[in-house]
Amino acid sequence: MGNNFSVKQFEILLGLYKSSFSNFDSLENLHKAITKSLASGLGISRASIWELEEGKLVCKILFNSEKESFEAQSELLQTDMPNYFEALQKGIGIVADDAQENKFTNDLKKVYLIPLGIKSMLDLPIRENGKLIGTLCCEHTSDKKWSENDISFARSVTDILTLFLEESKKRIVEKSLLEKEDRFKFISENISDGIYIIENEVLVFASSTYLEMLGLSEEEKRNSHSIDMFELTHPDDKQRIINSIYGAASKKLPSTKYVFRCRKKNGEYMWREDIMNIHYDDSGHAFRAVTIARDITQEKEKELEIINKQKAIDLQNKLLIKLYANTIDLSIKEKINYITIIAAEGLTIDRASYWEIEDNHLVCKNLFDRIEKSHTNNQKLNTRDLPKYIEAIKSQTAIIADDVLTNDSTSELVDNYLIPLRITDMLDIPVRKSGRFHGVLCCEHRDDPRVWSENDVSFARSLADFLSLALEEEKRKKAEKKLYKNQEKLRQSEHQLRLITENSSDGFVIMENEKITYVSPSYAKFMEYKTEDLIGISVDQIFKRMHPDDRDRAKKIIEEKLKKKITSFKYEFRFKKKSGDYYWREDCANIIYDEKDENSRYSKYIIISRDIHERKQIENKLIESEQQLRLITENTSDGVIVIENGKLTYISPSYTRLLQYPKEYYDNFTIDDIFNHFHPDDLNIVKPYIYDSLSKQIAELKYEFRFKAANGQYHWREDSANVIYDKDGKTSKYIVITRDISARREAEKEKSRLYKITVKQNEKLIKFTHIVSHDIRSHTSNLSMILDLFEETNDPEEQKEYFDMLKQSTNKLSDTIFYLNETVAVQSGEKNEKIKLNLKAEIEKAILGINAIILTNEAKINMQIDDKIEIIATQSYLESIIFNMLTNAIKYKSPSRNPIINIKAEKIDSQTKLTIQDNGIGIDLVKNKDKIFGMYKTFHGNPDAVGLGLFMAKNHIESMGGRIEVESELNKGTTFNMYFV
């Protein structure tokens, strides 16, 4: 639907258009008029205009509506508010209902918003020739939710300001607003927006900017408009735009705004935002439309680009989490298989593969084809044919080839690899092992051009890093396995121990009396010394060769362990080799103490020294990888938590934002604390499901439930959990990705409600069908029998009697059809137009209508109803209900007493309860409870009773959304309670 400016806003805009041209030489006066008009039109505290000057915003004017004065304001630096500047540079209007929490404006919280008491902001970029030159700032010191009309009004003011700024530089005064018969045309060819005017569906004016926007001449546009003025509208948007324009005109709206796709002369579609102002003649007929058309193609494309980019990031983040969670216990071959699948899915490409260097060849270890859904490893490339490619992949962090046919690094692959396989784009990441080039993770795209984004490159690098870690881990496992076997042999005998110490890659050192007495050849070789050079070195000399950052820590560990007589311990440090380079070592110390000499520190200090330099490098890479994973989880829109040993060990910022609890609220949170926030109805379902799944060691779980937020309200959430189990089958890590699905659940609830209504209507329809069938058949059978009797006799008296009977039956049939039609009208809603009615006044009118019946039967009516009680009801239905209730109360009076009818009404929450009580003969509810409101049901044998009054009353009340209840006792009276919503 289009936006509807208020009369005040429209008058302000019109006034600004006039003043902007008439006061062209006074920029200060225009600034004052703009800010005052903006504050008045939006009802806000502050309005200001800022200009961009070398990385800062300078306030040119600020109007304070609360003080009715213009004030000065300090400049704001771009470095203090990067998110705010980024949004303006992208042309995004900043709509911040809560400015202190909005992602674009929260940088201003401490330096600007809190000191000035600002709570809400609406800031729009001011552009000149597509370049950001400033901002129009709307600020309010109270809570304010910016409506679509507010935004459109502010944008229109911004357009006026932009128009004036452009006009002030060109110094061209154009014709402006009003012409005879209240007709005006915007004839400005220098503004960025196009303008066109239609009178009585004929195009009478189109600005050159508008024609340039479409690539049409004025004659071409007029011809197109004369054939079909919606001809250039995209087929998918056409009916919506027609409905918007003619719908606004039918409602006599002064303006409407709509966004659609419009075809240009070259056949391409552009996105347009049109604001149409509609003029009406004295008879209310729309005869003129003045429209401002703005090209928003770039905004739309950016919006679409942001959405698609975020979807790709979310998918890649999810896949990385899945990779880390699901590959812990897999072999290196299975991990490579898994990585190629994830690479193809995360980058939306046809092929992903991993290649390793073997001799002079690149050998494909695994190639996953996403189209064929198959893995192969039957390819090999000679590296001597690819010197440029090999040099590039070794020296760069990635080969990013958006066009493989023109990229120099991939030129050697064109004829024999790329063209035959229809590959158009490549993203190749080097995989390193022990710091050396080991292989390539190759990501290939086919057929249509592809530009690799920074996120694509980062995602591919994360996969390559993971693969490097996996290769290092595989190497470490093999080394550890080998070491374990060697240590087992070491225990067999002293001879075997000597053999191992002489040949093991680990070094062995024995110290006695604070000096080295034995050094294994492997230790001396690693340290780049001869064995004899190390024998006799003192402990102090060993400490001097340690890295300064590790020396005191290692000393402290050793001294504490020796003081406590610990026999075995480990410590890590960096040790200087003869070359002067430091390398990481891990020393496993085994101490033999002299139990006889308490003053002796130790008898022998035996060291098994291991080279852990590569492992330390891998650990550093692992830390970097974990930091990347944390960065991903902290920036995704879905919440992420990690549960270990029954407690929350990690909570992403987005998770805290979902439920609005502060992060410290989750400190020391246990699983039971989480379950305590579940909705009671969901807890009994989800909790058993989780524990049952864990008992079966299910790796992936998904469930929905309601969770209590900080404000006490429950929100629907969907949790996707990945569970990591240890070797004993116990839960090691429980990783949860959670998202808010409240909107989806509300939609499902509405669908269920509509289904129930349909079922109820069908039940009524079936019941009504039975009634119609029975009643009509009864009357027609009776008529048929009377006609047969009439034809069988020649007696005039009998024929007259049968004719009277025939007339009575015909009248009853007519009455039946009338009431059936009334029932259909009630149930179908044909007469169900509800209005606000004064309950007491309507009852008084009904009493006046049956005044003769009241007087004849000497009935007394007591009414206790507040004059102010009003209900929303169909007037004819309410009149029928009251008439039936009152006449029934008199008709079925007690023969032993005059009728007394008590009427009262009261408000109960959102309902109005109307009670009508009589002292008549009553109804046997034990006998007639289930049929009291049935059609043609009578209970006292009155000859004039039809049995439709209560049936119609119930139908009338229910059709208005209410209900009716009855209480009765024989010979005491009846009470009807009617509830109106």
FENVENCOR-V156846 format. One record per backbone hydrogen bond with DSSP energy under -0.5 kcal/mol. CO is the residue of the C=O (numbers start at 1). NH is the residue of the N-H. Records with the same first field share a line. If there is no record, write none. Layout:
CO->NH + NH
This chain:
3->5
6->10
7->11
8->12
9->13
10->14
11->15
12->16
13->17
14->18
15->19
16->20
17->21
18->21 + 22
19->23
21->24
23->26
25->27
26->30
27->31
28->32
29->33
30->34
31->35
32->36
33->37
34->38
35->39
36->40
37->41
38->42
39->43 + 44
45->65 + 66
46->139
47->63
48->137
49->60 + 61
50->135
51->53 + 58
55->78
56->53 + 58
57->76
58->51 + 60
61->49
62->64 + 71
63->47 + 65
64->68 + 69
69->64
71->62
76->57
77->80
78->81
81->85
82->86
83->87
84->88
85->89
86->90
87->92
88->91
91->93
93->95
94->96 + 123
95->97
96->121
97->99 + 144
98->101 + 102
102->105 + 106
105->108
106->109
108->112 + 113
109->114
112->116
113->117 + 118
114->117
119->99
120->140
121->96
122->138
123->94
124->136
125->127
126->133 + 134
128->131
131->128
133->52
134->126
135->50 + 137
136->124
137->48
138->122
139->45 + 46
140->119 + 120
144->146
147->151
148->152
149->153
150->154
151->155
152->156
153->157
154->158
155->159
156->160
157->161
158->162
159->163
160->164
161->165
162->166
163->167
164->168
165->169
166->170
167->171 + 172
171->173
172->174
175->187
176->185
177->185
179->183
180->183
183->179
185->187
186->188
187->189
194->293
195->207
196->291
197->204 + 205
198->289
199->202
202->199 + 204
205->197
207->211
208->212
209->213
210->214
211->215 + 216
214->265
217->221
218->222
219->223
220->224
221->225
222->226
223->227
224->228
228->231
230->233
232->263
234->237 + 238
235->239
237->241
238->242
239->243
240->244
241->245
242->246
243->247
244->248
245->249
246->250
247->251
248->253
249->252
254->278
256->276
258->274
260->272
261->234
262->270
264->267
268->264
270->262
271->296 + 297
272->260 + 274
273->294
274->258 + 276
275->277 + 292
276->256 + 278
277->290
279->287 + 288
281->284
285->281 + 287
287->200
288->279
289->198 + 291
290->277
291->196 + 293
292->275
293->194
294->273 + 296
296->300
297->301
298->302
299->303
300->304
301->305
302->306
303->307
304->308
305->309
306->310
307->311
308->312
309->313
310->314
311->315
312->316
313->317
314->318
315->319
316->320
317->321
318->322
319->323
320->324
321->325
322->326
323->327
327->330
331->335
332->336
333->337
334->338
335->339
336->340
337->341
338->342
339->343
340->344
341->345
342->346
343->347
344->348 + 349
350->370 + 371
351->444
352->368
353->442
354->365 + 366
355->440
356->358 + 363
358->361
360->383 + 384
361->358 + 363
362->364 + 381
363->356 + 365
366->354
367->369 + 376
368->352 + 370
369->373 + 374
374->369
376->367
379->364
381->362 + 383
382->385
383->386
386->390
387->391
388->392
389->393
390->394
391->395
392->396
398->400
399->401 + 428
400->402
401->426
402->450
403->406 + 407
407->410
408->411
410->413
411->414
413->417 + 418
414->419
417->421
418->423
419->422
422->447
424->404
425->445
426->401
427->443
428->399
429->441
430->432
431->438 + 439
433->436
436->433
438->357
439->431
440->355 + 442
441->429 + 443
442->353 + 444
443->427
444->350 + 351
445->424 + 425
446->448
450->452
453->457
454->458
455->459
456->460
457->461
458->462
459->463
460->464
461->465
462->466
463->467
464->468
465->469
466->470
467->471
468->472
469->473
470->474
471->475
472->476
473->477
474->478
475->479
476->480
477->481
478->482
479->483
480->484
481->485
482->486
483->487
484->488
485->489
486->490
487->491
489->492 + 493
493->497
494->498
495->499
496->500
497->501
498->502
499->503
500->503 + 504
501->522
507->609
508->520
509->607
510->517 + 518
511->605
512->515
514->539
515->512
516->536
518->510
520->524
521->525
522->526
523->527
524->529
525->528
527->578
530->533 + 534
531->534 + 535
534->537
537->516
538->542
539->543
540->544
541->545
542->545
543->546
545->576
547->550 + 551
548->552
550->554
551->555
552->556
553->557
554->558
555->559
556->560
557->561
558->562
559->563
560->564
561->566
562->565
567->591
569->589
571->587
573->585
574->547
575->583
577->580
581->577
583->575
584->612 + 613
585->573
586->588 + 610
587->571 + 589
588->608
589->569
590->606
591->593
592->603 + 604
593->595
596->598
597->600
604->592 + 606
605->511
606->590
607->509 + 609
608->588 + 610
609->507
610->586 + 612
612->616
613->617
614->618
615->619
616->620
617->621
618->622
619->623
620->624
621->625
622->626
623->627
624->628
625->629
626->630
627->631
628->632
629->633
630->634
631->635
632->635 + 636
639->738
640->652
641->736
642->649 + 650
643->734
644->647
646->671
647->644 + 649
650->642
652->655 + 656
653->657
654->658
655->659
656->660 + 661
659->710
662->665
663->666
664->667
666->669
669->648
670->674
671->675
672->676
673->677
674->677
675->678
677->708
679->682 + 683
680->684
682->685 + 686
683->687
685->689
686->690
687->691
688->692
689->693
690->694
691->695
692->696
693->698
694->697
699->723
701->721
703->719
705->717
706->679
707->715
709->712
713->709
715->707
716->741 + 742
717->705
718->739
719->703 + 721
720->737
721->701
722->735
723->725
724->732 + 733
726->729
730->726
733->724 + 735
734->643 + 736
735->722
736->641 + 738
737->720
738->639
739->718 + 741
741->745
742->746
743->747
744->748
745->749
746->750
747->751
748->752
749->753
750->754
751->755
752->756
753->757
754->758
755->759
756->760
757->761
758->762
759->763
760->764
761->765
762->766
763->767
764->768
765->769
766->770
767->771
768->772
769->773
770->774
771->775
772->776
773->777
774->778
775->779
776->780
777->781
778->782
779->783
780->784
781->785
782->786
783->787
784->788
785->789
786->790
787->791
788->792
789->793
790->793
795->799
796->800
797->801
798->802
799->803
800->804
801->805
802->806
803->807
804->808
805->809
806->810
807->811
808->812
809->813
810->814
811->815
812->816
813->817
814->818
815->819
816->820
817->821
818->822
819->823
820->824
821->825
822->826
823->827
824->828
825->829 + 830 + 831
826->829
829->832
832->834
835->837 + 873
837->839 + 871
838->842
839->843
840->844
841->845
842->846
843->847
844->848
845->849
846->850
847->850
848->851
850->854
851->855
852->856
853->857
854->859
855->858
857->899
860->862 + 901
862->903
864->905
866->869
869->839 + 840
871->837 + 873
873->835 + 875
874->878
875->879
876->880
877->881
878->882
879->883
880->884
881->885
882->886
883->887
884->888
885->889
886->890
887->891
888->892
890->893
892->921
894->897
899->860
900->919
901->862
902->917
903->864
904->915
906->913
908->911
911->908
912->914 + 980
913->906 + 915
914->978
915->904
916->976
917->902
921->971
923->925
924->928
925->929
928->931 + 932
929->932
931->934
934->937
936->938
942->945
947->936 + 937
948->952
949->953
950->954
951->955
952->956
953->957
954->958
955->959
956->960
957->960 + 962
958->961
963->979
965->977
967->975
969->972 + 973
973->969
974->918
975->967 + 977
976->916 + 978
977->965
978->914 + 980
979->963
980->912
